[in-house]
C-alpha cells in the first residue's frame, strides 16, 4: 500500500512539473498601442481603423486600443489622458484641432510615451513622429489640375475649406493658393468655410452663387463637401458648367473614386489614411529603431484618365484585405479554442491530486493543443507566403502594364504620322484650284505610301493576334531560296543607295530549295532587312549570306549590318513582344522581331543573333518536308524572279528635303524640327509662300535655332538624340532663344504629356493627325501674341519692374534697363560692351532685342537716353548742356536734334511749355 501511495505521489509530482513546464504563462507578454480617433467623417474613420487593425493583427506582440471622440475636442482630451494613465507603450493621435491638442501631447511626451501624430499636425514639433500626406502638395496638385484643364482660358474659382483651426484645412488652402495666385487667367472669387461635412457648405455657397453665376471651378477640401457643393449647384442649374475637384479619394460606393467614375467629380486628390504606416512606425519605435520625424505619404490626382486603374487596384487590395481578415478570423477562432483548452489544462493540473485518471487525459489535451498551435504557425506561414506572392504579382503586373502602355504609345505614333500625311494630302488636293501635275503626283504618292504603311501595321497586328490565339496555319511550297531572297533584297537597293549604304548578297549554292510559306518568310526577311537599313548609319554596310550548314538538313541565312548594335543585357529580350532596346532612337511597334521568331518557329527553324560592332541575325531553316508533315505541301515549281508585295515605299519617308522658293529674306523665318521627311516636305509645301521655312531632323536642332534665331519653332516630340521636351526646355532656358514661341507636334494625346510640354515652355500643343489650317493658324497666333508682347514692352518699358508677371523676358528687359541706366553717362558705352555683360554675341543680342522691341540695340539705348533727358527737363533745373552730357551725348546740339526728332520740340521749347520749376531747397 505504501508503495502504491508513493508511486501515485511520484506520478502526481511528475505531472505537476510537466504541466507547469508546458502551460503558457497567464500574463501575456506584448505591447499596448493607444489610438485616439476623432474624425467626423464615417468613411474615413472606418478606413483608418480598419487599416490599423489589419496591420496590428500581423504582429502578435502588439495590442491596439482605439478610443473614438467622434469630433468632440473635449472628449478627445479625456481619451488621451486615459491612455496616458494606462501607460500605453506608444500613443497615436489624430487631432481634431491643432491648438487644443498640443498641451496634452506634450504631457504624453513628458511622461516618456512615444507619440505619433497622424493625419493632422499640432502646433510646434514636440512629438516623436508625424504620419500623413503633404497637405500643401495636395492643395497644389488640385490647383495644377485646374490649371491644366483651364489651359490659357480665364476662370473663376470658389474654394470650400475644411474645419477652421485644423492643419489640413490651412495647408491645403496654402498649397492651392500658392499655385493659383501665380496665374493671371484664374481667380479665386469666393471662399466658403466648412467643417468637413456636406451640409456645412450649403449656406455659404448658395450666397456666392446668388451673387454670381460665372463660376468655372469649385475646389473643396474633401469629397463629402464636394457632394454638398454639387447639390447646391444642381439646384441652381449650374452643375453642368462647373468643374468640381475634391480631396480624399476614398474607396467605396460613396467614396471619391466612385464619384469621379460616375462623373460627379472631375477629379479627386488621393489622401491616404496612413493607418497601417502609423502601426509600422510604432512597431519600429518599440524595437528601438530610429524613425523619421516626418513621414510624408504619397498622393496622386485621380481623374477620368486613371480612375479605372485606381479602382481596379483598390478592388484588388480590398479583396486581399478581405482574404486576410477571413484568415485572421479563423486564427482568432483557433486562438480562442486554444485559450479554452489551455484553461482546461490548468484546471486538470489543479485536480491532478484528486483524479489521477484525468492526468492522462490532460496530457492528451496538451498534445492536441500543441498540434493546434503548430497548425496555426503553418497557416501563418502560408499567409505570409501568399502575401509575398501577391506583392510579387502586383510588381509583375505593374511592369507588364508599363510595357504595354509604352507599346501602345509607340503604336499610336506609328499610326498617327501616316494618318497626318494622308489626311493633310487629301485636304490639300480637295482645296487645289489649279491642275498642278507635280503637286498632284506628290500628294497621291504620300497617300499611297502611307496607306501601305498603315496596311503593314494593321497586318502586323492581325498576325500578332493570330499568333496569340494559335490560329496560324502555314502553307509551305517548294521555293528556290536564293531567288526568293533576291526578290526581297532588290526592294531595298534603291533606299540603300540613297543613304550611301553598301548591300551585298552571297549564296554558296544558288539552286538550294526549301519548303516555306512564302508570305510568312517574305515578312521575316523584310523585317530583318528593314531593321538593318533603319539602324545602319550612312556609308555603312549590310551583307546577306545564304550557306549550307555542316548539318546537311539545315540552311543558314545571315543578315549582318554595321549599325548601332543591341546592348548585351537586352539581347535575350529583343524577340519579346512590346520590347524595344534602350538605344533605339527610332521606336516602332515592337512586334517585328517577335513575329519573325514565331514565323520561323512555325517552320521548325530558329532565329539567333550576335551583336558586337553591329548586329548579325541568323535564320536556320530545315530542308525536306519531314518537319512539315502536319501541313498540306504544295509541289508547284520553285519561285523564280516572282516579286511578292513590296512594302519598302511605305516604310521609309522621302530621303531628301526639297527646297521650294520662299519669301523675301527680311520676312518671317520658321524652324521646323521633324525627322519624318515626308511630313516635313508636306509642311514645307504649304508654308513656303508665307514664311521662310528651315528644317532640322532633330540631330542639329539647337545649333540651327542659335544660327537662324527664327520667329517661331514647330517641333515634333519623338526625335532622335533628344526628345521635343528636352529641345523645348533647352531653348527656353537659353537667353538667346528664350523669346521664340514653340509649337509642339506629337501623337501623344494624354494630359501628362500636355502638362510636361507646358512645363518645358511650349506655347501650343497640337496632336496628330492634325489639320494643316490649324497648324497655320497656330503659327499666326503665336506670332500675333509675340507682336502684342512687343507692343506692350515698347509702350510700357518703364513699368517692367512693377509688373507682377515674372517671366524670363521681363527679367531680361529689367536687367537690360539697369545696365543701360548704369552706363547712361558714358558716351563710349557700346553694343559690344553690352553683349559682353550678358555673355552673348553682338549678333544674338541684336536679334533678341529686335524680336522683342522692334528696335535695334543702338536705337533702344538712344531712346533710354532721351527718356532720361525728358525726365531731367521736367523735374530738375539743370540746363540743356548739363542734361545732354549727363545722358551720354557728345554735344548739346546733337542732343537737341535727337530730342526734337523724337518729341517734336527742342529741349528749350519743351521746358518752356511746362509750368515754371520751383527752386530746390
MOMO-V284040 format. One record per backbone hydrogen bond with DSSP energy under -1.0 kcal/mol. NH is the residue of the N-H (numbers start at 1). CO is the residue of the C=O. Records with the same first field share a line. If there is no record, write none. Layout:
NH: CO + CO
This chain:
5: 1
6: 2
7: 3
8: 4
9: 5
10: 6
11: 7
12: 8
13: 9
14: 10
15: 11
16: 12
17: 13
18: 14
19: 15
20: 16
21: 17
22: 18
23: 19
31: 61
33: 63
34: 90
35: 65
36: 92
37: 67
45: 41
46: 42
47: 43
48: 44
49: 45
50: 46
51: 47
52: 48
53: 49
54: 50
55: 51
56: 52
57: 53
59: 56
62: 59
63: 31
65: 33
67: 35
69: 37
72: 69
76: 72
77: 73
78: 74
79: 75
80: 76
81: 77
82: 78
83: 79
84: 80
85: 81
86: 82
87: 84
88: 83
89: 32
90: 32
91: 114
92: 34
93: 116
94: 36
98: 165
102: 98
105: 101
106: 102
107: 103
108: 104
109: 105
110: 106
111: 107
112: 109
113: 108
116: 91
117: 129
118: 93
119: 131
120: 118
127: 125
128: 115
129: 115
130: 293
131: 117
132: 295
135: 133
138: 134
139: 135
140: 136
141: 137
142: 138
143: 139
144: 140
145: 141
146: 142
147: 143
148: 144
149: 145
150: 146
151: 147
153: 150
155: 185
157: 187
158: 217
159: 190
160: 219
161: 192
166: 163
170: 166
171: 167
172: 168
173: 169
174: 170
175: 171
176: 172
177: 173
178: 174
179: 175
180: 176
181: 177
183: 180
187: 155
189: 157
192: 159
194: 161
200: 197
201: 198
205: 201
206: 202
207: 203
208: 204
209: 205
210: 206
211: 207
212: 208
215: 213
216: 156
217: 156
218: 243
219: 158
220: 245
221: 160
223: 247
226: 222
227: 223
228: 224
229: 225
230: 226
231: 227
232: 228
233: 229
234: 230
235: 231
236: 232
238: 233
241: 238
243: 216
245: 218
246: 267
248: 269
255: 252
257: 250
259: 255
260: 256
261: 257
262: 258
263: 260
264: 259
265: 259
266: 244
267: 244
268: 302
269: 246
270: 300
271: 248
278: 274
279: 275
280: 276
281: 277
282: 278
283: 279
284: 280
285: 281
286: 282
287: 283
288: 285
289: 284
295: 130
297: 132
302: 268
307: 303
310: 306
311: 307
312: 308
313: 309
314: 310
315: 311
316: 312
317: 313
318: 314
319: 315
320: 316
321: 317
322: 318
323: 319
324: 320
325: 321
326: 322
327: 323
328: 324
329: 325
330: 326
331: 327
332: 328
333: 329
334: 330
335: 331
336: 332
337: 333
338: 334
339: 335
340: 336
341: 337
342: 338
343: 339
344: 340
345: 341
346: 342
347: 343
348: 344
349: 345
350: 346
351: 347
354: 351
355: 351
359: 356
362: 358
363: 359
364: 360
365: 361
366: 362
367: 363
368: 364
369: 365
370: 366
371: 367
372: 368
373: 369
374: 370
375: 371
376: 372
377: 373
378: 374
379: 375
380: 376
381: 377
382: 378
383: 379
384: 380
385: 381
386: 382
387: 383
388: 384
389: 385
390: 386
391: 387
392: 388
393: 389
394: 390
395: 391
396: 392
397: 393
398: 394
399: 395
400: 396
401: 397
402: 398
403: 399
404: 400
405: 401
406: 402
407: 403
408: 404
409: 405
410: 406
411: 407
412: 408
413: 409
414: 410
415: 411
416: 412
417: 413
419: 415
420: 416
421: 417
422: 418
423: 419
424: 420
425: 421
426: 422
427: 423
428: 424
429: 425
430: 426
431: 427
436: 434
440: 436
441: 437
442: 438
443: 439
444: 440
445: 441
446: 442
447: 443
448: 444
449: 445
450: 446
451: 447
452: 448
453: 449
454: 450
455: 451
456: 452
457: 453
458: 454
459: 455
460: 456
461: 457
462: 458
463: 459
464: 460
465: 461
466: 462
467: 463
468: 464
469: 465
471: 466
477: 516
478: 634
479: 514
481: 512
484: 480
485: 481
486: 482
487: 483
488: 484
489: 485
490: 486
492: 489
493: 490
496: 492
497: 493
498: 494
499: 495
500: 497
501: 496
502: 540
504: 542
506: 544
508: 546
512: 509
514: 479
516: 477
521: 517
522: 518
523: 519
524: 520
525: 521
526: 522
527: 523
528: 524
529: 525
530: 526
531: 527
532: 528
533: 529
534: 530
535: 531
539: 500
540: 537
542: 502
543: 560
544: 504
545: 558
546: 506
547: 556
549: 554
554: 551
555: 621
556: 547
557: 619
558: 545
559: 617
560: 543
561: 615
564: 535
570: 567
576: 573
579: 576
584: 581
595: 591
596: 592
597: 593
598: 594
599: 595
600: 596
601: 597
602: 598
604: 601
605: 600
606: 620
608: 618
610: 616
616: 610
617: 559
618: 608
619: 557
620: 606
621: 555
623: 553
628: 625
629: 626
631: 628
634: 476
652: 648
667: 664
670: 692
671: 712
672: 694
673: 714
674: 696
680: 676
681: 677
682: 678
683: 679
684: 680
685: 681
686: 682
687: 683
688: 684
690: 687
691: 687
692: 668
694: 670
696: 672
704: 700
705: 701
706: 702
707: 703
708: 704
709: 705
711: 669
712: 669
713: 741
714: 671
715: 743
716: 673
717: 745
719: 717
722: 720
724: 717
727: 723
728: 724
729: 725
730: 726
731: 727
732: 728
733: 729
737: 734
738: 734
740: 737
743: 713
744: 764
745: 715
746: 766
754: 750
755: 751
756: 752
757: 753
758: 754
759: 755
760: 756
761: 758
762: 757
763: 742
764: 742
766: 744
768: 746
775: 771
776: 772
777: 773
778: 774
779: 775
780: 776
781: 777
782: 778
783: 779
784: 780
785: 781
786: 782
787: 783
788: 784
789: 785
790: 786
791: 787
792: 788
793: 789
794: 790
795: 791
796: 792
799: 796
806: 804
807: 805
811: 807
812: 808
813: 809
814: 810
815: 811
816: 812
817: 813
818: 814
819: 815
820: 816
821: 817
822: 818
823: 819
824: 821
829: 826
834: 830
835: 831
836: 832
837: 833
838: 834
840: 835
845: 841
846: 842
847: 843
848: 844
849: 845
850: 846
851: 847
852: 848
853: 849
854: 850
860: 856
861: 857
862: 858
863: 859
864: 860
865: 861
866: 862
867: 863
868: 864
869: 865
870: 866
871: 867
872: 868
873: 869
874: 870
875: 871
876: 872
883: 879
884: 880
885: 881
886: 882
887: 883
888: 885
889: 884
895: 891
896: 892
897: 893
898: 894
899: 895
900: 896
901: 897
902: 898
903: 899
904: 900
910: 906
911: 907
912: 908
913: 909
914: 911
